[in-house]
Amino acid sequence: MLTVGLTGGIGAGKSTVSAELARRGAVVIDADAISRAVVEPGTPGLAAVTEAFGPDILQADGSLDRPALARVVFSDPAARARLNAIVHPLVGVESSRRQAAAPPGAIVVHDVPLIVENGLADRYDLVVVVGADEDVRVERLMRNRGMEREEALARIRAQADDDARRAVADVWLDNSGTTADLLDAVGRLWEEHLVPLARAAGDHAGG
């Protein structure tokens, strides 16, 4: 199989790329979705997070109050590291299980926001980064997520910058234009890079 690491900063358009790759036949493993699943009510993950941060990060029904937890960890690097130390290993185990379950010859796309920040680029055969100008991303976050400008900038600047992303990117998809432009670029990525690489990997394995 071919393993692809897909990443990009908040507001860059990574989710659009992920959805299009899935539509074209990739097996997409969404780290964000898994990170939510491993802290669902009744899981060891939620028990560990509650023990670390206290009951104030729970809603009345016992589920995780994500905005409350975000307020705790966003401005406190030590708290964020403590949370990551709980959640990331659980996500890694489940991601590995899903990859192992993929069919032979699959193109497996790991949709991971923090590939750069967590030094994960070497885990994948190919790293694809979705990028967009900062002002474009700010405008999207304000329009689509209701953020104030200052909040959007803070979220963007809390992540790796484009220089760090470019340093690990095998393919850079620029999403400063229209959605149609981005989907065209994903089509070229699929036909010109991913499918040939997956075929070559299969031929090599067969040989």
GUMI-138003 format. One record per residue: residue in one letter; z, x, y of N, C-alpha, C in turn. Coordinates in Angstrom, 1 decimal, padded with zeros to 4 digits, always signed. Layout:
! GUMI-138003
+----+--------+--------+--------+--------+--------+--------+--------+--------+--------+
| aa |     nz |     nx |     ny |    caz |    cax |    cay |     cz |     cx |     cy |
+----+--------+--------+--------+--------+--------+--------+--------+--------+--------+
|  A |      Z |      X |      Y |      Z |      X |      Y |      Z |      X |      Y |
...
+----+--------+--------+--------+--------+--------+--------+--------+--------+--------+
! end
This chain:
! GUMI-138003
+----+--------+--------+--------+--------+--------+--------+--------+--------+--------+
| aa |     nz |     nx |     ny |    caz |    cax |    cay |     cz |     cx |     cy |
+----+--------+--------+--------+--------+--------+--------+--------+--------+--------+
|  M | +000.0 | +000.8 | -001.2 | +000.0 | +000.0 | +000.0 | +000.0 | +000.9 | +001.2 |
|  L | -000.3 | +000.3 | +002.4 | -000.3 | +001.0 | +003.7 | +000.8 | +000.4 | +004.5 |
|  T | +001.7 | +001.3 | +005.0 | +002.9 | +000.8 | +005.8 | +002.6 | +001.1 | +007.2 |
|  V | +002.7 | +000.1 | +008.1 | +002.5 | +000.2 | +009.5 | +003.7 | -000.2 | +010.3 |
|  G | +004.1 | +000.7 | +011.2 | +005.2 | +000.4 | +012.1 | +004.7 | -000.2 | +013.4 |
|  L | +005.0 | -001.4 | +013.7 | +004.6 | -002.0 | +014.9 | +005.7 | -002.2 | +015.9 |
|  T | +005.5 | -001.6 | +017.1 | +006.6 | -001.7 | +018.1 | +006.0 | -001.9 | +019.5 |
|  G | +006.9 | -002.1 | +020.4 | +006.5 | -002.3 | +021.8 | +007.7 | -002.8 | +022.6 |
|  G | +007.8 | -002.5 | +023.9 | +008.9 | -002.9 | +024.7 | +008.9 | -004.4 | +024.9 |
|  I | +010.0 | -004.9 | +025.4 | +010.2 | -006.3 | +025.6 | +009.1 | -006.8 | +026.6 |
|  G | +008.5 | -007.9 | +026.3 | +007.4 | -008.4 | +027.2 | +006.1 | -007.8 | +027.1 |
|  A | +005.9 | -006.8 | +026.1 | +004.6 | -006.2 | +026.0 | +003.6 | -007.0 | +025.2 |
|  G | +004.1 | -007.8 | +024.3 | +003.2 | -008.7 | +023.5 | +003.1 | -008.3 | +022.1 |
|  K | +004.2 | -007.7 | +021.6 | +004.2 | -007.3 | +020.2 | +004.2 | -008.5 | +019.2 |
|  S | +004.8 | -009.6 | +019.6 | +004.8 | -010.8 | +018.8 | +003.4 | -011.4 | +018.6 |
|  T | +002.6 | -011.3 | +019.6 | +001.2 | -011.8 | +019.5 | +000.5 | -010.9 | +018.5 |
|  V | +000.6 | -009.6 | +018.6 | +000.0 | -008.7 | +017.6 | +000.4 | -009.0 | +016.2 |
|  S | +001.7 | -009.1 | +016.0 | +002.3 | -009.4 | +014.7 | +001.7 | -010.6 | +014.1 |
|  A | +001.7 | -011.7 | +014.9 | +001.1 | -013.0 | +014.4 | -000.3 | -012.9 | +014.0 |
|  E | -001.1 | -012.1 | +014.8 | -002.5 | -012.0 | +014.5 | -002.7 | -011.1 | +013.2 |
|  L | -001.9 | -010.1 | +013.1 | -002.0 | -009.3 | +011.8 | -001.7 | -010.1 | +010.6 |
|  A | -000.7 | -011.0 | +010.7 | -000.3 | -011.8 | +009.6 | -001.4 | -012.8 | +009.3 |
|  R | -002.1 | -013.3 | +010.4 | -003.2 | -014.3 | +010.2 | -004.3 | -013.6 | +009.4 |
|  R | -004.5 | -012.3 | +009.6 | -005.6 | -011.6 | +009.0 | -005.2 | -011.1 | +007.6 |
|  G | -004.0 | -011.3 | +007.2 | -003.6 | -011.0 | +005.8 | -002.6 | -010.0 | +005.6 |
|  A | -002.0 | -009.4 | +006.7 | -001.0 | -008.4 | +006.5 | +000.3 | -009.1 | +006.0 |
|  V | +001.1 | -008.3 | +005.3 | +002.5 | -008.8 | +005.0 | +003.4 | -008.3 | +006.1 |
|  V | +003.9 | -009.2 | +006.9 | +004.7 | -008.8 | +008.1 | +006.1 | -008.9 | +007.8 |
|  I | +006.9 | -007.9 | +008.0 | +008.3 | -007.8 | +007.8 | +008.9 | -007.7 | +009.2 |
|  D | +009.5 | -008.8 | +009.6 | +010.0 | -008.9 | +011.0 | +011.5 | -008.5 | +011.1 |
|  A | +011.8 | -007.4 | +011.6 | +013.1 | -006.9 | +011.7 | +014.0 | -007.8 | +012.5 |
|  D | +013.5 | -008.4 | +013.6 | +014.4 | -009.3 | +014.4 | +014.8 | -010.5 | +013.6 |
|  A | +013.8 | -011.1 | +012.8 | +014.2 | -012.2 | +012.0 | +015.2 | -011.9 | +010.9 |
|  I | +015.0 | -010.7 | +010.3 | +016.0 | -010.3 | +009.3 | +017.3 | -010.0 | +009.9 |
|  S | +017.4 | -009.4 | +011.1 | +018.6 | -009.2 | +011.8 | +019.4 | -010.4 | +012.1 |
|  R | +018.7 | -011.5 | +012.3 | +019.3 | -012.8 | +012.5 | +019.8 | -013.4 | +011.2 |
|  A | +019.1 | -013.2 | +010.1 | +019.4 | -013.7 | +008.8 | +020.7 | -013.1 | +008.3 |
|  V | +020.8 | -011.8 | +008.5 | +021.9 | -011.0 | +007.9 | +023.3 | -011.3 | +008.6 |
|  V | +023.3 | -012.1 | +009.7 | +024.5 | -012.5 | +010.3 | +024.6 | -014.0 | +010.4 |
|  E | +024.0 | -014.7 | +009.5 | +024.1 | -016.1 | +009.4 | +025.5 | -016.5 | +008.9 |
|  P | +026.0 | -017.7 | +009.1 | +027.4 | -018.1 | +008.7 | +027.5 | -017.8 | +007.2 |
|  G | +028.6 | -017.3 | +006.8 | +028.9 | -017.0 | +005.4 | +028.4 | -015.7 | +004.8 |
|  T | +027.7 | -014.9 | +005.7 | +027.3 | -013.6 | +005.2 | +028.3 | -012.5 | +005.5 |
|  P | +028.3 | -011.5 | +004.6 | +029.1 | -010.3 | +004.9 | +028.8 | -009.7 | +006.3 |
|  G | +027.6 | -009.8 | +006.7 | +027.2 | -009.2 | +008.1 | +028.0 | -009.9 | +009.2 |
|  L | +028.0 | -011.2 | +009.1 | +028.8 | -012.0 | +010.2 | +030.2 | -011.7 | +010.1 |
|  A | +030.8 | -011.6 | +008.9 | +032.2 | -011.2 | +008.8 | +032.5 | -009.9 | +009.4 |
|  A | +031.6 | -008.9 | +009.2 | +031.8 | -007.6 | +009.7 | +031.7 | -007.6 | +011.2 |
|  V | +030.7 | -008.3 | +011.8 | +030.6 | -008.4 | +013.2 | +031.8 | -009.0 | +013.9 |
|  T | +032.3 | -010.1 | +013.3 | +033.4 | -010.8 | +013.8 | +034.7 | -009.9 | +013.8 |
|  E | +034.8 | -009.1 | +012.7 | +036.0 | -008.2 | +012.6 | +035.9 | -007.1 | +013.7 |
|  A | +034.7 | -006.7 | +014.0 | +034.5 | -005.6 | +015.0 | +034.7 | -006.1 | +016.4 |
|  F | +034.2 | -007.4 | +016.7 | +034.2 | -007.8 | +018.1 | +035.1 | -009.0 | +018.4 |
|  G | +035.7 | -009.6 | +017.4 | +036.6 | -010.6 | +017.6 | +036.0 | -012.0 | +017.6 |
|  P | +036.8 | -013.1 | +017.5 | +036.3 | -014.4 | +017.3 | +035.6 | -015.0 | +018.6 |
|  D | +035.7 | -014.3 | +019.7 | +035.0 | -014.9 | +020.9 | +033.5 | -014.8 | +020.8 |
|  I | +033.0 | -014.1 | +019.8 | +031.5 | -014.0 | +019.7 | +031.0 | -015.1 | +018.7 |
|  L | +031.9 | -016.0 | +018.3 | +031.5 | -017.1 | +017.5 | +031.4 | -018.4 | +018.3 |
|  Q | +030.5 | -019.3 | +017.8 | +030.4 | -020.6 | +018.4 | +031.4 | -021.5 | +017.6 |
|  A | +031.6 | -022.7 | +018.1 | +032.6 | -023.6 | +017.5 | +032.3 | -023.9 | +016.0 |
|  D | +031.0 | -023.9 | +015.7 | +030.6 | -024.2 | +014.3 | +030.7 | -023.0 | +013.4 |
|  G | +031.2 | -021.8 | +013.9 | +031.3 | -020.6 | +013.1 | +030.1 | -019.7 | +013.1 |
|  S | +029.0 | -020.2 | +013.8 | +027.8 | -019.3 | +013.8 | +028.0 | -018.3 | +015.0 |
|  L | +027.1 | -017.3 | +014.9 | +027.2 | -016.3 | +016.0 | +026.7 | -016.8 | +017.3 |
|  D | +027.5 | -016.5 | +018.3 | +027.1 | -016.8 | +019.7 | +026.4 | -015.6 | +020.3 |
|  R | +025.1 | -015.7 | +020.1 | +024.3 | -014.5 | +020.5 | +024.4 | -014.1 | +022.0 |
|  P | +024.3 | -015.0 | +022.9 | +024.5 | -014.6 | +024.3 | +025.9 | -014.0 | +024.6 |
|  A | +026.9 | -014.5 | +023.9 | +028.2 | -013.9 | +024.1 | +028.3 | -012.5 | +023.6 |
|  L | +027.7 | -012.3 | +022.4 | +027.6 | -010.9 | +021.8 | +026.8 | -010.0 | +022.7 |
|  A | +025.7 | -010.5 | +023.2 | +024.8 | -009.7 | +024.0 | +025.5 | -009.2 | +025.3 |
|  R | +026.3 | -010.1 | +025.8 | +027.1 | -009.7 | +027.0 | +028.0 | -008.6 | +026.7 |
|  V | +028.6 | -008.5 | +025.5 | +029.5 | -007.5 | +025.2 | +028.8 | -006.2 | +025.0 |
|  V | +027.7 | -006.2 | +024.3 | +027.0 | -004.9 | +023.9 | +026.0 | -004.4 | +024.8 |
|  F | +025.4 | -005.3 | +025.6 | +024.3 | -004.8 | +026.4 | +024.6 | -003.7 | +027.4 |
|  S | +025.8 | -003.8 | +028.0 | +026.2 | -002.9 | +029.1 | +027.2 | -001.8 | +028.5 |
|  D | +027.4 | -001.8 | +027.2 | +028.4 | -000.9 | +026.6 | +027.7 | -000.2 | +025.5 |
|  P | +027.2 | +001.1 | +025.7 | +026.6 | +001.8 | +024.6 | +027.4 | +002.0 | +023.4 |
|  A | +028.7 | +002.2 | +023.5 | +029.6 | +002.3 | +022.3 | +029.6 | +001.1 | +021.5 |
|  A | +029.7 | -000.1 | +022.2 | +029.7 | -001.3 | +021.5 | +028.4 | -001.6 | +020.8 |
|  R | +027.3 | -001.3 | +021.5 | +026.0 | -001.5 | +020.9 | +025.8 | -000.6 | +019.7 |
|  A | +026.3 | +000.6 | +019.7 | +026.2 | +001.5 | +018.6 | +027.1 | +000.9 | +017.4 |
|  R | +028.2 | +000.4 | +017.7 | +029.1 | -000.2 | +016.7 | +028.4 | -001.4 | +016.0 |
|  L | +027.7 | -002.2 | +016.8 | +027.0 | -003.4 | +016.3 | +025.8 | -002.9 | +015.4 |
|  N | +025.1 | -001.9 | +015.9 | +023.9 | -001.4 | +015.2 | +024.3 | -000.8 | +013.8 |
|  A | +025.5 | -000.1 | +013.8 | +026.0 | +000.5 | +012.6 | +026.3 | -000.6 | +011.5 |
|  I | +026.6 | -001.8 | +011.9 | +026.8 | -002.9 | +011.0 | +025.5 | -003.5 | +010.6 |
|  V | +024.6 | -003.8 | +011.5 | +023.4 | -004.6 | +011.3 | +022.3 | -003.8 | +010.7 |
|  H | +022.0 | -002.6 | +011.3 | +020.8 | -001.9 | +010.9 | +020.8 | -001.6 | +009.4 |
|  P | +021.9 | -001.1 | +008.7 | +021.7 | -000.9 | +007.3 | +021.4 | -002.2 | +006.5 |
|  L | +021.9 | -003.3 | +006.9 | +021.6 | -004.6 | +006.2 | +020.2 | -004.9 | +006.4 |
|  V | +019.6 | -004.7 | +007.6 | +018.2 | -005.0 | +007.8 | +017.4 | -004.0 | +007.0 |
|  G | +017.8 | -002.8 | +006.9 | +017.0 | -001.8 | +006.1 | +016.9 | -002.1 | +004.7 |
|  V | +018.0 | -002.6 | +004.1 | +018.0 | -003.0 | +002.7 | +017.1 | -004.2 | +002.4 |
|  E | +017.1 | -005.2 | +003.3 | +016.3 | -006.4 | +003.1 | +014.8 | -006.0 | +003.4 |
|  S | +014.6 | -005.2 | +004.4 | +013.2 | -004.8 | +004.7 | +012.6 | -004.0 | +003.5 |
|  S | +013.4 | -003.1 | +002.9 | +012.9 | -002.4 | +001.7 | +012.6 | -003.4 | +000.5 |
|  R | +013.5 | -004.4 | +000.4 | +013.3 | -005.3 | -000.7 | +011.9 | -006.1 | -000.5 |
|  R | +011.7 | -006.5 | +000.7 | +010.5 | -007.2 | +001.0 | +009.2 | -006.4 | +000.8 |
|  Q | +009.3 | -005.1 | +001.2 | +008.2 | -004.2 | +001.0 | +007.9 | -004.0 | -000.5 |
|  A | +008.9 | -003.9 | -001.2 | +008.7 | -003.7 | -002.7 | +008.1 | -004.9 | -003.3 |
|  A | +008.3 | -006.1 | -002.7 | +007.8 | -007.3 | -003.3 | +006.4 | -007.6 | -002.9 |
|  A | +005.8 | -006.8 | -002.0 | +004.4 | -007.0 | -001.5 | +003.5 | -006.6 | -002.6 |
|  P | +002.3 | -007.3 | -002.6 | +001.4 | -007.1 | -003.7 | +000.7 | -005.7 | -003.6 |
|  P | +000.2 | -005.1 | -004.7 | -000.5 | -003.8 | -004.6 | -001.7 | -003.9 | -003.6 |
|  G | -001.8 | -002.8 | -002.9 | -002.9 | -002.7 | -001.9 | -002.6 | -003.4 | -000.6 |
|  A | -001.4 | -004.0 | -000.4 | -001.1 | -004.8 | +000.8 | -001.1 | -003.8 | +002.0 |
|  I | -001.3 | -004.4 | +003.1 | -001.1 | -003.8 | +004.4 | +000.3 | -004.4 | +004.9 |
|  V | +001.3 | -003.6 | +004.9 | +002.6 | -004.1 | +005.2 | +003.0 | -003.6 | +006.6 |
|  V | +003.2 | -004.6 | +007.5 | +003.5 | -004.3 | +008.9 | +005.0 | -004.6 | +009.1 |
|  H | +005.7 | -003.5 | +009.5 | +007.1 | -003.6 | +009.9 | +007.1 | -003.8 | +011.4 |
|  D | +007.5 | -005.1 | +011.8 | +007.6 | -005.4 | +013.2 | +009.0 | -005.0 | +013.6 |
|  V | +009.1 | -003.9 | +014.3 | +010.4 | -003.3 | +014.6 | +010.5 | -003.0 | +016.1 |
|  P | +011.3 | -003.6 | +016.9 | +011.4 | -003.3 | +018.4 | +011.8 | -001.9 | +018.7 |
|  L | +012.7 | -001.3 | +017.9 | +013.3 | +000.0 | +018.2 | +012.9 | +001.1 | +017.4 |
|  I | +011.6 | +001.2 | +017.0 | +011.1 | +002.3 | +016.2 | +011.4 | +003.6 | +016.9 |
|  V | +011.1 | +003.7 | +018.2 | +011.3 | +004.9 | +019.0 | +012.7 | +005.2 | +019.2 |
|  E | +013.5 | +004.2 | +019.7 | +014.9 | +004.4 | +020.0 | +015.7 | +004.9 | +018.8 |
|  N | +015.3 | +004.4 | +017.6 | +016.1 | +004.8 | +016.4 | +015.4 | +005.8 | +015.5 |
|  G | +014.4 | +006.5 | +016.1 | +013.8 | +007.6 | +015.3 | +013.2 | +007.2 | +014.0 |
|  L | +012.5 | +006.1 | +013.9 | +012.0 | +005.6 | +012.6 | +010.5 | +005.9 | +012.4 |
|  A | +009.8 | +006.5 | +013.3 | +008.3 | +006.6 | +013.2 | +007.9 | +007.2 | +011.9 |
|  D | +008.6 | +008.2 | +011.5 | +008.2 | +009.0 | +010.3 | +008.2 | +008.1 | +009.0 |
|  R | +008.8 | +006.9 | +009.1 | +008.9 | +006.1 | +007.9 | +007.5 | +005.4 | +007.5 |
|  Y | +006.6 | +005.4 | +008.5 | +005.4 | +004.6 | +008.3 | +004.1 | +005.5 | +008.2 |
|  D | +003.1 | +005.0 | +007.5 | +001.9 | +005.7 | +007.5 | +001.2 | +005.7 | +008.8 |
|  L | +001.4 | +004.7 | +009.6 | +000.7 | +004.5 | +010.9 | +001.7 | +003.8 | +011.8 |
|  V | +001.7 | +004.3 | +013.1 | +002.6 | +003.6 | +014.1 | +001.7 | +003.0 | +015.2 |
|  V | +001.8 | +001.7 | +015.4 | +001.0 | +001.0 | +016.4 | +002.0 | +000.5 | +017.5 |
|  V | +001.6 | +000.9 | +018.7 | +002.5 | +000.5 | +019.9 | +001.7 | -000.4 | +020.8 |
|  V | +002.3 | -001.5 | +021.1 | +001.8 | -002.5 | +022.1 | +002.4 | -002.1 | +023.5 |
|  G | +001.6 | -001.9 | +024.5 | +002.0 | -001.5 | +025.8 | +001.5 | -002.4 | +026.9 |
|  A | +002.2 | -002.4 | +028.0 | +001.7 | -003.1 | +029.2 | +002.4 | -002.6 | +030.4 |
|  D | +001.8 | -002.7 | +031.5 | +002.4 | -002.2 | +032.8 | +003.7 | -002.9 | +033.0 |
|  E | +004.6 | -002.2 | +033.6 | +006.0 | -002.7 | +033.9 | +005.9 | -004.0 | +034.7 |
|  D | +005.1 | -004.1 | +035.7 | +005.1 | -005.3 | +036.5 | +004.5 | -006.5 | +035.8 |
|  V | +003.6 | -006.2 | +034.8 | +003.1 | -007.3 | +034.0 | +004.2 | -007.8 | +033.1 |
|  R | +004.9 | -006.9 | +032.5 | +006.0 | -007.3 | +031.6 | +007.1 | -008.1 | +032.3 |
|  V | +007.5 | -007.6 | +033.5 | +008.5 | -008.3 | +034.3 | +008.0 | -009.7 | +034.6 |
|  E | +006.8 | -009.9 | +035.0 | +006.2 | -011.2 | +035.3 | +006.3 | -012.1 | +034.1 |
|  R | +005.9 | -011.6 | +032.9 | +006.0 | -012.4 | +031.7 | +007.4 | -012.8 | +031.4 |
|  L | +008.3 | -011.9 | +031.5 | +009.7 | -012.2 | +031.2 | +010.3 | -013.3 | +032.1 |
|  M | +009.9 | -013.2 | +033.4 | +010.3 | -014.2 | +034.3 | +009.7 | -015.6 | +034.0 |
|  R | +008.4 | -015.6 | +033.7 | +007.7 | -016.8 | +033.4 | +008.1 | -017.4 | +032.0 |
|  N | +008.1 | -016.6 | +031.0 | +008.3 | -017.1 | +029.6 | +009.7 | -017.2 | +029.2 |
|  R | +010.6 | -016.4 | +029.7 | +012.0 | -016.4 | +029.3 | +013.0 | -016.8 | +030.3 |
|  G | +012.5 | -017.1 | +031.5 | +013.4 | -017.5 | +032.6 | +014.3 | -016.5 | +033.1 |
|  M | +013.9 | -015.2 | +033.0 | +014.8 | -014.2 | +033.5 | +014.6 | -014.0 | +035.0 |
|  E | +015.7 | -013.5 | +035.7 | +015.5 | -013.1 | +037.0 | +014.9 | -011.7 | +037.0 |
|  R | +014.3 | -011.3 | +038.1 | +013.6 | -010.0 | +038.2 | +014.5 | -008.8 | +037.8 |
|  E | +015.7 | -008.8 | +038.3 | +016.7 | -007.7 | +038.1 | +017.0 | -007.7 | +036.6 |
|  E | +017.2 | -008.8 | +036.0 | +017.5 | -008.9 | +034.5 | +016.4 | -008.3 | +033.7 |
|  A | +015.2 | -008.8 | +034.1 | +014.0 | -008.3 | +033.3 | +013.8 | -006.8 | +033.4 |
|  L | +014.0 | -006.3 | +034.6 | +013.9 | -004.8 | +034.8 | +015.0 | -004.1 | +034.0 |
|  A | +016.2 | -004.6 | +034.0 | +017.3 | -004.0 | +033.3 | +017.0 | -004.0 | +031.8 |
|  R | +016.5 | -005.1 | +031.3 | +016.1 | -005.1 | +029.8 | +015.0 | -004.1 | +029.5 |
|  I | +014.0 | -004.0 | +030.3 | +012.9 | -003.1 | +030.1 | +013.4 | -001.6 | +030.1 |
|  R | +014.2 | -001.3 | +031.1 | +014.7 | +000.1 | +031.3 | +015.8 | +000.5 | +030.4 |
|  A | +016.4 | -000.5 | +029.7 | +017.4 | -000.1 | +028.6 | +016.7 | +000.4 | +027.4 |
|  Q | +015.4 | +000.2 | +027.3 | +014.6 | +000.6 | +026.1 | +013.9 | +001.9 | +026.4 |
|  A | +013.3 | +002.5 | +025.4 | +012.5 | +003.7 | +025.5 | +011.4 | +003.5 | +026.6 |
|  D | +011.0 | +004.5 | +027.2 | +009.9 | +004.4 | +028.2 | +008.5 | +004.6 | +027.5 |
|  D | +007.4 | +004.4 | +028.2 | +006.1 | +004.5 | +027.6 | +005.8 | +005.9 | +027.2 |
|  D | +006.3 | +006.9 | +027.9 | +006.0 | +008.3 | +027.4 | +006.6 | +008.6 | +026.0 |
|  A | +007.8 | +008.1 | +025.8 | +008.4 | +008.2 | +024.4 | +007.6 | +007.4 | +023.4 |
|  R | +007.1 | +006.3 | +023.8 | +006.4 | +005.5 | +022.8 | +005.0 | +006.1 | +022.5 |
|  R | +004.4 | +006.6 | +023.5 | +003.1 | +007.3 | +023.3 | +003.2 | +008.5 | +022.4 |
|  A | +004.4 | +009.2 | +022.5 | +004.6 | +010.4 | +021.7 | +004.5 | +010.1 | +020.2 |
|  V | +004.8 | +008.8 | +019.8 | +004.9 | +008.5 | +018.4 | +003.7 | +007.6 | +018.0 |
|  A | +002.9 | +007.1 | +018.9 | +001.9 | +006.2 | +018.6 | +000.6 | +006.8 | +018.0 |
|  D | +000.2 | +006.3 | +016.9 | -001.1 | +006.6 | +016.3 | -002.1 | +005.8 | +016.9 |
|  V | -001.8 | +004.5 | +017.3 | -002.7 | +003.6 | +018.0 | -001.9 | +003.0 | +019.1 |
|  W | -002.5 | +002.9 | +020.3 | -001.9 | +002.3 | +021.5 | -002.8 | +001.1 | +021.8 |
|  L | -002.1 | -000.1 | +021.8 | -002.8 | -001.4 | +022.2 | -002.4 | -001.8 | +023.6 |
|  D | -003.3 | -001.7 | +024.5 | -002.9 | -002.0 | +025.9 | -003.0 | -003.6 | +026.1 |
|  N | -001.9 | -004.2 | +026.5 | -001.9 | -005.6 | +026.7 | -001.6 | -005.9 | +028.2 |
|  S | -002.2 | -005.2 | +029.1 | -002.0 | -005.5 | +030.5 | -003.0 | -006.6 | +030.9 |
|  G | -004.0 | -006.9 | +030.0 | -005.0 | -007.9 | +030.4 | -004.7 | -009.3 | +029.8 |
|  T | -005.7 | -009.9 | +029.3 | -005.6 | -011.3 | +028.8 | -005.2 | -011.3 | +027.3 |
|  T | -004.8 | -012.4 | +026.8 | -004.5 | -012.6 | +025.4 | -005.7 | -012.4 | +024.5 |
|  A | -006.9 | -012.9 | +025.1 | -008.1 | -012.7 | +024.3 | -008.5 | -011.2 | +024.2 |
|  D | -008.2 | -010.4 | +025.3 | -008.5 | -009.0 | +025.2 | -007.6 | -008.4 | +024.1 |
|  L | -006.4 | -008.8 | +024.0 | -005.5 | -008.2 | +023.0 | -005.9 | -008.6 | +021.6 |
|  L | -006.3 | -009.8 | +021.4 | -006.7 | -010.2 | +020.1 | -008.0 | -009.5 | +019.7 |
|  D | -008.9 | -009.3 | +020.6 | -010.1 | -008.4 | +020.3 | -009.6 | -007.0 | +019.8 |
|  A | -008.7 | -006.5 | +020.5 | -008.2 | -005.1 | +020.2 | -007.5 | -005.1 | +018.8 |
|  V | -006.8 | -006.2 | +018.5 | -006.2 | -006.3 | +017.1 | -007.2 | -006.4 | +016.1 |
|  G | -008.3 | -007.1 | +016.4 | -009.4 | -007.2 | +015.4 | -010.0 | -005.9 | +015.1 |
|  R | -010.2 | -005.1 | +016.2 | -010.8 | -003.8 | +015.9 | -009.8 | -002.9 | +015.2 |
|  L | -008.5 | -003.0 | +015.5 | -007.5 | -002.2 | +014.8 | -007.6 | -002.6 | +013.3 |
|  W | -007.7 | -003.8 | +013.0 | -007.7 | -004.3 | +011.6 | -008.9 | -003.8 | +010.8 |
|  E | -010.1 | -004.0 | +011.4 | -011.3 | -003.6 | +010.8 | -011.6 | -002.1 | +010.7 |
|  E | -011.3 | -001.4 | +011.8 | -011.6 | +000.0 | +011.9 | -010.6 | +001.0 | +011.5 |
|  H | -009.3 | +000.5 | +011.4 | -008.2 | +001.4 | +011.0 | -007.5 | +000.9 | +009.8 |
|  L | -006.9 | -000.3 | +009.8 | -006.0 | -000.7 | +008.8 | -006.7 | -000.9 | +007.4 |
|  V | -007.8 | -001.7 | +007.5 | -008.5 | -002.0 | +006.2 | -009.0 | -000.7 | +005.5 |
|  P | -009.7 | +000.2 | +006.3 | -010.2 | +001.4 | +005.7 | -009.0 | +002.3 | +005.2 |
|  L | -008.0 | +002.4 | +005.9 | -006.8 | +003.2 | +005.5 | -006.2 | +002.7 | +004.2 |
|  A | -006.1 | +001.4 | +004.2 | -005.5 | +000.7 | +003.0 | -006.4 | +000.9 | +001.8 |
|  R | -007.7 | +000.9 | +002.0 | -008.6 | +001.1 | +000.9 | -008.6 | +002.5 | +000.4 |
|  A | -008.5 | +003.4 | +001.4 | -008.4 | +004.9 | +001.0 | -007.1 | +005.1 | +000.2 |
|  A | -006.0 | +004.5 | +000.7 | -004.7 | +004.7 | +000.0 | -004.8 | +004.2 | -001.4 |
|  G | -005.5 | +003.0 | -001.6 | -005.6 | +002.5 | -002.9 | -006.5 | +003.4 | -003.8 |
|  D | -007.6 | +003.9 | -003.3 | -008.4 | +004.8 | -004.0 | -007.6 | +006.1 | -004.5 |
|  H | -006.8 | +006.6 | -003.5 | -006.0 | +007.8 | -003.8 | -005.0 | +007.5 | -004.9 |
|  A | -004.4 | +006.3 | -004.9 | -003.4 | +006.0 | -005.9 | -004.1 | +005.8 | -007.2 |
|  G | -005.3 | +005.2 | -007.2 | -006.0 | +005.0 | -008.4 | -006.5 | +006.3 | -009.1 |
|  G | -006.8 | +007.3 | -008.2 | -007.3 | +008.5 | -008.7 | -006.2 | +009.4 | -009.2 |
+----+--------+--------+--------+--------+--------+--------+--------+--------+--------+
! end
